[in-house]
Amino acid sequence: MKDQLIDVKRVTYTGNPYFSEIQEVYPIPTNSIIHKFVCGLGATHSEILAPRNSIIVFPNISIIKGKHESLSQDSAADHNTFPVYGTISVNKIYNYLVKDNKRKKLLTTPYGLKKIMRALSRISAVYKDDYFLLVDECHKLVKDASYRKDMTEMMDSFFAFKNKALVSATPLLPSDPRFKNEKFELIEVVPDKRPLTPIRLIDTNNVTSALQNYIAANPLDMYLIFFNTVSGILNIIDELKLTDYKIFCSGESMDLLKLTGQTNTSDYFNEPAKFNFFTSSFNAGLDIILPNHTNPDIIMISDCGYRKHAIIDPFTDTKQIIGRVRDVIIDDERTKSYRNIIHINNTSKCVNVVDEDEEQKSFQDSRGAYELMSTLKTAFIDQGYLSFFEDAISRMRPYYNMLNDEKFSHYLYDYHLNENRVRRYYSHSTNLKNAYLDTNSFLLIPESVRIPKEDIAKLKNIEIRYTKENIVNILDQVIELENIMGTDIYNNAIHQIQQRFPYVLEAYDRMGYKSIQGLHFDIKKIKKRIKEMDIEEGLNQLPVIDKIYDKVWLNQPYLSKDIKPLLQKIFDEFQINYTAKATDIEKYFKFKKFDKLKGKSARGYILIEYVYNRYRSTDTHF
């Protein structure tokens, strides 16, 4: 977004100052995006010290708990922070606001911001002029946009404040035009000396076995292992037969893990074990302060064969993870509190990576198709065909997935671009190496580790329950699999997902990603909506669809010239006043088009899967 900003300013500092000691950025200027480069510099703490009322938005609860507790233990200062999350009510916030004349410092989640604004509105009609609003770890606005609706919705409130800013050590600059309209400035806060951080990049054919071998060759009292999937972590614990371990994850995941008998979990960093596992939903913005002389290894794991959120971006994730483990300052010198940094990955498992030109073409084509189908839907008089148009519109991806309440979301667009950018790094081990080199932050130590088949430990991908996180992950997998629809890999994967998460597949087929997102990925709401659709649409009994499915077979070629009369005969039989087209078959089936058949020019379809009621007992072959 640099080209959209009015100015880019660079501030250079010497030594190891606190952020509040850098005059150019203290207090943090309004309408700025602070790129602080170094984690642990104290940018958010400087806002707590700033002589003004402040609201600081953090991406998750664990950060708020940690910040508030550490500030409360500072007996030398009264920071007067008030944490807003969970069941904290508007009345409690109001009571804090009117209690005294001290400067107010509210620490909140995106959702809690709504409560704060309601409480403030009771006190003053111009509170948006009186409070400074700071969004911490602002890269999460893009990275979490697809499943953190609260974060993107928060931006309407953000722009309503007169004084505001964003901060991150690794900002992903959003394309939201309001930043340009309000003349935001990107301020890069950079140390004058930036030594490269050594990192050992291990490319392997099996991450679990490679991890096992690394630990055996490098015995330590403590390891910090970052792997963004709870079920993947459980598999590693099981395969490596670990006993002295702890899983640090979100509160939701922790509660579900406890239901499965896992008690070595926490949503707050304390009492570390020998093997400490962290998910990204937990570690964002976290301060990991270790006992003296612990010196653990930081091990990051990217598993391309698992899911796309289990891969690490060198530009953002790697820097953030390393920054979580706070350095120790001794005699004004910054000393690392960890030993080595290792990134174990399996780039060979990544498939179907789209280049930037294809990505932009796909976006433009799907947007054009969406606008055309939306116009046709509005113009079509017969209400009986609305469901067909709605289904067709929901398949105009990727553009459709960038809509929020039928409005284009710049954050969902940025999320899409960012996800594909990171996946391209994992299309080949050389691409990942080049990405690390392009950061200008790391001294790369690459190596390749190939595990013999007989020694491979399997990562089973066993999921736990219909959690919101799992539903998002499964939907991501299904969308990615559509790129290889019709292949054995696709059929086998869909069959496995169908066995484990049938409701997710049925909901995706019938209502699309955006509708599931609108239900906040809540399985109870999803099941209820499926039942409502059964009643409203009668899809299980719809005779026209049943007749078509009886007449047409899956995984066989059909010429376009033969499809039209076949459909027309069925429409006439049910007295439907409609002229059939060959393309109407696309309403009922997922398909692949062909231009040649048996070496001769021929246009038609291979029908791969049913659009409606895909789980009927038919000749579907997996």
Secondary structure, 3 states (H helix, E strand, C coil): CHHHCCEEEEEEECCCCCHHHCHHHCCCCCCEEEECCCCCCCHHHHHHHCCCEEEEECCCHHHHHHHHHHHHCCCCCCCCEEEECCCCCHHHHHHHHHCCCCCCEEEECHHHHHHHHHHHHCCCCCHHHHEEEEEECCCHHHHCCCCCHHHHHHHHHHHHCCEEEEEECCCCCCCCCHHHHCCCEEEEEEECCCCCEEEEEEEECCHHHHHHHHHHHCCCCCEEEECCCHHHHHHHHHHCCCCCEEEECCHHHHHHHHHCCCCCEECCCCCCCCEEEECHHHHCCCCECCCCCCCCEEEEEECCCCCHHHCCCCCCHHHHHHHHECCEEECCEEECCCCCEEEEECHHHCCCCCCHHHHHHHHHHHHHHHHHHHHHHHHCCCHHHHHHHHHHHHCCCCHHHHEECCEECHHHHHHHHHHHHHHHHCCCHHHHHHHHHHCCCEEEEEEEECCCHHHCCCCCCCCCCCCHHHHHHHHHHHHHHHHHCCCHHHHHHHHHHHHHCHHHHHHHHHHHHHHHHHCCCCHHHHHHHHHHHHHHHCCCCCHHHHHHHHHCCCCCEEEHHHHHHHHHHHHHHCCCCCCCCHHHHHHCEEEEEEEEECCEEEEEEEEEEECCCCCCCCCCCC
